[in-house]
Amino acid sequence: MGRSGQGLHLPALARVRAAAPGLLARTPVVAVDPFRAPAGIPGVVEAGSLEEAGRLRPPARTVVHLCTPPAARESVLAGLAGLGYRKIIVEKPLAVDLAGLMAVARLRRRWDLDVTVATHWLDSGLTRRLRAAVRGGHHGELRRIEVIQNKPRFTRSTASHDHPTAFDVELPHALAVVLSLAGGGRITGASSDDMVFERLRLPRLGRARLRLDHFAGTRTEIDSDLTSPVRERRITLEFDRAVLVGHYPCSEADHTAQLRVVRPGGRVTRSVFTDDAFAAFLRGAYARYAGPASPMHRTLPVQVDTVRLLAEAKRLCALQGAGALGREEDLDAVR
C-alpha cells in the first residue's frame, strides 16, 4: 500500500464507488504493507502477505494497486504475476532507468500483464481542454510549452529514499502530458540541483529541468523545484494567436483547476472547474478492466517514452555534472 496507497489511492477509490455504483466490488479493499500497518482504516482489510491476499480475493478478478517505489517494483511485480494477478495499476514512473523498463517489459510479455501507469494528469479535465485546443487548431500552431512544478518536499525526501532524483517525482506527470499534446521528441537540455536541508545534502533531489524539442516543431521546457517554498502546477501553451495558461490542482485538499486564455489585443477569458483527475483515471481504468481483454493501456507507449526521455535527461546531467542548462549544440557534442 505505502504512503500513496493510503493517502491518494484509497480516497479516490471511495469517490469512484460513490460516483459509479457497481463498478467496484462492495467488499473491503485488501492492503498489504510490510513496512506500515494499515490497521484501523475504514473499508480496508489487512493481509500479512501477497499470498494471503490471494486467498482473500481471487487474483483473476482483482485489480492490484502497486504503490511501491519504482526501484523496488520488479520483484513485487514478478511475485504478483506468479500468484495469478494480471490487472495491475502501478505508481509513476513505470521505471527509473532503461534496465528497469526492460525488466518490466519482460514480465509483462511473459505473464501477459495488463499494466496501467498512474500518471493521472492525462485524465485531467484541464489536459482534455488543452488537448482539444491543440487538435482544434483555432489558435494556430502550437509553438512552445512551459511547465512549472513547484512543490516543497523536504520532509518526505529526507525521511525516505523512494525516488532517486527529482526527475522521478513530478516530471513523469508533466512529460507524459506534453508528449500527448505535442508528440515525440528528443532531449536537448537537462540539469539538476541537490536538495540542501539544514546539515543534509541530498544529491539530485532538489530541482530538475529539461528541454525537449518535439519532432513536430514544438519546444517544451519543464522546471520541477522540490525546494520551492510554494506549491504550483502550471502549464503554458503558446500558439500563433493565443496563450493558454492552466493550473492543475496542487493537492488532495482541492480538486479545482483553472484555465486562462489570452488572445490578441489582450482579451482574456478565465474558467474554473472541478478536476478530480485521479478519480477520473481510476474510473477509466476499472471500466477498461471490466470490459473485454485488451493488449495494453492506450497510454502505455507514452509511459515508455517518458521513461526513455527521463533516462536520457539523467544521463546528460551525469555527463555534464552540476550546472545550468547546456546549449543544444554542446549537448549534441556530448552525444
C-alpha positions in Angstrom: 0.0 0.0 0.0 2.5 2.6 1.0 2.0 6.3 1.5 0.5 7.0 -1.9 -1.8 4.0 -1.5 -3.3 5.3 1.8 -3.2 9.0 1.0 -4.2 9.0 -2.7 -5.5 5.7 -4.0 -7.9 4.8 -1.2 -9.7 8.2 -1.0 -10.0 8.2 -4.8 -11.4 4.7 -4.8 -14.0 5.8 -2.3 -15.0 8.6 -4.6 -15.3 6.2 -7.6 -17.5 3.9 -5.6 -19.8 6.8 -4.8 -19.9 8.1 -8.4 -20.2 4.7 -10.2 -22.0 2.1 -8.1 -21.4 -1.4 -9.3 -18.1 -0.7 -11.0 -16.1 -1.9 -7.9 -16.9 -4.8 -5.7 -18.5 -3.9 -2.4 -16.1 -5.9 -0.4 -13.3 -4.2 1.6 -10.0 -3.3 0.0 -7.2 -5.8 0.9 -4.0 -4.0 1.8 -0.5 -5.5 2.1 2.2 -3.4 3.5 5.3 -4.9 5.2 6.5 -1.5 6.4 3.5 0.2 7.9 0.4 -1.4 9.4 -2.8 -0.4 7.7 -5.0 -1.5 10.6 -7.9 0.8 11.6 -8.5 2.2 8.1 -12.3 2.1 7.3 -13.1 -0.3 4.4 -9.6 -1.9 4.5 -8.7 -5.5 5.4 -5.0 -6.1 6.2 -3.2 -9.1 4.8 0.2 -10.2 6.0 1.5 -11.2 2.6 0.6 -11.3 -1.1 -0.1 -15.0 -0.7 -2.7 -14.3 2.0 -4.2 -11.5 -0.1 -4.6 -14.0 -3.0 -6.5 -16.3 -0.7 -8.8 -13.5 0.4 -9.6 -12.3 -3.2 -9.4 -14.2 -6.5 -6.4 -12.8 -8.4 -8.1 -13.2 -11.8 -10.9 -10.8 -10.7 -8.7 -8.4 -8.7 -7.1 -5.1 -9.7 -3.8 -4.6 -7.9 -2.6 -1.1 -7.0 1.2 -1.4 -6.8 2.3 1.7 -4.8 5.9 0.7 -4.1 8.8 3.0 -5.2 9.8 2.2 -8.8 13.2 0.8 -7.8 11.5 -2.0 -5.8 8.9 -2.7 -8.5 10.4 -5.6 -10.5 10.5 -8.2 -7.6 7.0 -7.3 -6.4 5.6 -7.3 -9.9 7.1 -10.8 -10.5 5.6 -12.0 -7.3 2.1 -10.7 -8.2 2.3 -12.3 -11.6 3.3 -15.7 -10.2 0.2 -15.6 -7.9 -2.1 -15.1 -10.9 -2.7 -11.3 -10.8 -2.8 -9.7 -14.3 -4.6 -6.3 -13.9 -2.1 -4.0 -12.2 -2.1 -0.3 -11.7 1.5 1.0 -10.9 2.6 4.3 -9.5 4.6 6.5 -11.8 7.1 6.4 -13.2 7.0 2.9 -14.8 10.7 2.6 -14.1 13.6 4.9 -13.2 16.0 3.7 -15.9 16.2 1.7 -19.1 17.2 -1.5 -17.3 14.1 -1.3 -15.1 12.0 -0.6 -18.1 13.2 -3.7 -19.9 12.6 -5.8 -16.8 9.0 -4.6 -16.6 8.6 -5.3 -20.4 9.9 -8.8 -20.0 7.5 -9.5 -17.1 4.6 -8.0 -19.0 5.2 -10.2 -22.0 5.9 -13.4 -20.0 2.8 -13.2 -17.9 0.5 -11.2 -20.2 0.2 -8.4 -17.7 -2.2 -5.6 -18.3 -0.3 -2.7 -16.7 -1.7 0.8 -16.3 0.6 3.6 -15.0 -0.9 6.2 -12.7 0.0 9.4 -14.5 -3.4 10.8 -14.0 -2.7 14.2 -15.4 -3.5 12.5 -18.7 -7.1 12.1 -17.5 -7.3 15.6 -16.1 -10.1 17.9 -17.3 -7.5 20.6 -17.8 -5.4 18.3 -20.0 -8.5 17.4 -22.0 -9.2 21.1 -22.7 -5.6 21.7 -23.7 -5.7 18.7 -26.0 -8.9 19.9 -27.6 -7.3 23.3 -28.2 -4.3 21.7 -29.9 -6.4 19.4 -32.1 -9.0 22.1 -32.9 -6.4 24.4 -34.5 -8.4 27.5 -33.8 -5.4 29.3 -32.2 -2.9 28.3 -34.9 0.1 26.1 -34.5 1.4 25.1 -31.0 4.9 26.7 -30.8 6.0 26.3 -27.2 5.0 24.6 -23.9 6.3 25.5 -20.5 5.6 23.5 -17.3 6.4 24.7 -13.8 6.1 22.2 -10.9 6.9 23.8 -7.6 6.4 21.6 -4.5 8.3 21.7 -1.2 9.3 18.1 -0.5 12.0 18.3 2.2 10.4 16.2 4.9 9.5 13.2 2.7 12.8 13.3 0.8 14.8 13.2 4.0 12.6 10.5 5.6 12.6 8.1 2.7 14.6 7.2 -0.4 11.7 6.2 -2.6 12.8 8.3 -5.6 16.5 8.6 -6.7 16.3 12.0 -8.3 14.0 15.0 -8.8 13.4 13.8 -12.3 11.4 10.8 -10.9 9.0 12.7 -8.6 6.8 15.3 -10.5 8.3 15.3 -14.0 6.8 12.0 -15.2 3.3 13.6 -15.0 4.3 16.7 -17.0 6.4 14.8 -19.6 3.5 12.4 -20.3 1.2 15.4 -20.8 3.4 17.3 -23.2 4.1 14.1 -25.2 0.3 13.6 -25.5 -0.1 17.2 -26.6 2.9 17.7 -29.0 4.1 14.2 -29.8 7.5 12.6 -29.5 10.8 14.4 -29.4 14.3 14.5 -28.1 16.0 15.9 -25.0 18.1 19.0 -25.9 18.9 20.2 -22.4 18.8 19.0 -18.8 20.1 20.0 -15.4 19.6 19.0 -11.7 20.4 20.5 -8.3 20.9 19.0 -4.9 18.4 19.4 -2.0 20.1 21.2 0.9 18.3 21.0 4.2 19.9 22.1 7.4 23.1 20.0 7.5 21.9 17.5 4.9 22.6 17.4 1.2 20.6 15.1 -0.9 22.2 14.7 -4.4 20.0 15.4 -7.4 16.8 15.7 -5.3 16.4 19.4 -5.3 15.4 20.6 -8.7 15.2 19.1 -12.2 14.9 20.9 -15.5 14.8 19.7 -19.1 14.3 21.0 -22.6 12.6 18.9 -25.2 12.3 19.5 -29.0 9.3 17.7 -30.4 9.6 16.3 -33.9 6.5 18.3 -35.0 8.3 21.6 -34.2 7.1 22.5 -30.7 9.6 23.2 -28.0 9.0 22.3 -24.3 10.7 23.4 -21.1 9.9 21.7 -17.8 11.1 23.0 -14.4 10.4 21.0 -11.3 11.6 22.5 -8.0 11.2 20.4 -4.9 12.8 23.1 -2.7 10.3 25.8 -3.5 8.5 27.5 -0.6 5.2 27.4 -2.5 3.1 24.9 -4.4 2.3 25.4 -8.1 1.5 23.2 -11.1 1.3 25.5 -14.1 1.3 24.7 -17.8 1.6 27.4 -20.5 0.8 26.7 -24.2 1.9 29.3 -26.7 0.1 29.2 -30.0 0.3 31.5 -33.1 -2.8 33.5 -32.0 -3.2 32.8 -28.2 -1.6 31.8 -25.0 -3.3 29.3 -22.7 -2.2 29.2 -19.0 -3.5 26.3 -17.0 -3.2 25.5 -13.3 -3.6 21.9 -12.1 -4.8 21.1 -8.6 -1.9 21.1 -6.1 -3.1 18.6 -3.6 -5.9 16.3 -2.5 -7.3 19.2 -0.4 -8.9 20.9 -3.5 -9.8 19.3 -6.8 -10.1 22.5 -8.8 -8.3 23.5 -12.0 -8.1 26.9 -13.8 -7.6 27.9 -17.4 -6.8 31.3 -18.7 -6.9 32.1 -22.5 -5.1 35.3 -23.6 -5.9 36.3 -27.2 -4.6 39.1 -29.4 -5.4 42.6 -28.1 -5.2 41.4 -24.5 -8.6 39.8 -24.4 -8.7 37.3 -21.5 -11.2 34.6 -20.6 -10.8 32.5 -17.4 -12.6 29.4 -16.3 -12.5 27.5 -13.0 -13.8 23.9 -12.9 -13.7 20.7 -10.9 -10.8 18.5 -11.9 -10.6 15.3 -9.8 -8.0 13.7 -12.1 -7.1 10.7 -10.1 -10.6 9.6 -9.5 -11.3 10.0 -13.3 -8.2 8.0 -14.0 -9.2 5.1 -11.7 -12.8 5.1 -13.0 -11.5 4.8 -16.6 -9.0 2.1 -15.6 -11.6 0.0 -13.8 -14.1 0.4 -16.6 -11.5 -0.9 -19.0 -10.5 -3.8 -16.8 -14.2 -4.8 -16.5 -14.5 -5.0 -20.3 -13.0 -7.2 -22.9 -9.3 -8.0 -22.6 -7.0 -5.6 -24.4 -3.3 -5.9 -25.1 -2.2 -2.7 -23.4 -3.5 0.5 -21.9 -3.7 3.3 -24.6 -1.1 5.5 -22.8 1.5 2.7 -22.2 3.6 3.8 -25.3 3.6 7.4 -23.8 4.8 6.0 -20.4 7.6 4.0 -22.1 8.7 7.1 -24.0 8.6 9.1 -20.8 11.0 6.7 -19.0 13.3 6.7 -22.0 13.4 10.5 -22.2 13.9 10.9 -18.5 16.7 8.4 -18.6 18.4 10.5 -21.3 18.0 13.6 -19.3 19.6 12.0 -16.3 22.4 10.7 -18.4 23.1 14.1 -19.8 23.2 15.5 -16.2 25.6 12.8 -15.2 27.9 13.7 -18.1 27.7 17.4 -17.6 28.0 17.4 -13.8 26.3 20.2 -11.9 25.4 23.3 -13.8 22.8 25.2 -15.8 21.1 24.1 -18.9 23.6 23.4 -21.6 23.4 24.8 -25.1 21.8 22.5 -27.7 25.0 22.3 -29.7 27.0 21.3 -26.7 24.6 18.5 -25.8 24.8 17.2 -29.3 28.6 17.1 -29.0 28.2 15.1 -25.7 26.2 12.5 -27.6 
